[in-house]
Amino acid sequence: MAEEAPENLMLVFLRRLDQRMERLEGDMADIKLQATAIEEHLASIMMSMAGANARMDKIDARLARVERRLDLTDAQ
């Protein structure tokens, strides 16, 4: 009987450790999903900024053209 106690105690600890590892695996899977969602959101923001920059570049070119036509620019 005395020999069974340490073995059973070891099994108890191993089972607890296994349960904790399973929870950690689940948590890591959740964190990976969240990281992927953040990356996708960041990519979307960057695409939106690229579109806004392209529109501002077009506006800048049009403004420069208007200024040239109206002779509002400094002589260079």
C-alpha positions in Angstrom: 0.0 0.0 0.0 2.8 2.4 0.8 4.3 1.9 -2.6 1.1 2.8 -4.4 0.8 6.2 -2.8 3.8 7.9 -4.5 2.8 6.4 -7.8 -0.8 7.6 -7.5 0.4 11.0 -6.4 2.6 11.2 -9.4 -0.3 10.3 -11.6 -2.4 13.0 -10.0 0.3 15.6 -10.7 0.7 14.4 -14.2 -3.0 14.6 -14.9 -3.1 18.1 -13.5 -0.2 19.1 -15.6 -1.9 17.6 -18.7 -5.1 19.5 -18.0 -3.1 22.8 -17.6 -1.3 22.1 -20.8 -4.6 21.5 -22.6 -5.9 24.9 -21.3 -2.7 26.6 -22.4 -3.0 25.1 -25.9 -6.6 26.4 -26.1 -5.4 29.9 -24.9 -2.6 29.9 -27.5 -5.1 29.0 -30.3 -7.2 32.0 -29.2 -4.3 34.3 -29.1 -3.3 33.2 -32.6 -6.7 34.0 -33.9 -6.7 37.4 -32.2 -3.2 38.1 -33.7 -4.5 37.2 -37.2 -7.5 39.4 -36.8 -5.2 42.3 -35.7 -2.9 41.8 -38.7 -5.9 41.7 -41.1 -7.3 44.9 -39.5 -3.9 46.6 -39.8 -3.6 45.6 -43.4 -7.0 47.1 -44.0 -6.0 50.4 -42.4 -2.8 50.5 -44.4 -4.8 50.0 -47.7 -7.2 52.8 -46.7 -4.3 55.1 -46.0 -2.7 54.2 -49.4 -6.0 55.1 -51.1 -6.2 58.4 -49.2 -2.6 59.2 -50.1 -3.3 58.5 -53.8 -6.3 60.8 -53.7 -4.3 63.6 -52.0 -1.6 63.2 -54.6 -4.2 63.7 -57.3 -5.6 66.8 -55.5 -2.1 68.2 -55.2 -1.4 67.7 -58.9 -4.7 69.4 -59.8 -4.0 72.3 -57.4 -0.5 72.8 -59.0 -2.2 72.8 -62.4 -4.7 75.4 -61.3 -2.0 77.6 -59.8 0.1 77.4 -63.0 -2.9 78.4 -65.1 -3.7 81.3 -62.9 -0.1 82.3 -62.6 -0.3 82.1 -58.8 3.0 80.2 -58.4 6.3 81.8 -57.7 8.7 82.1 -60.7 11.3 79.4 -60.5 
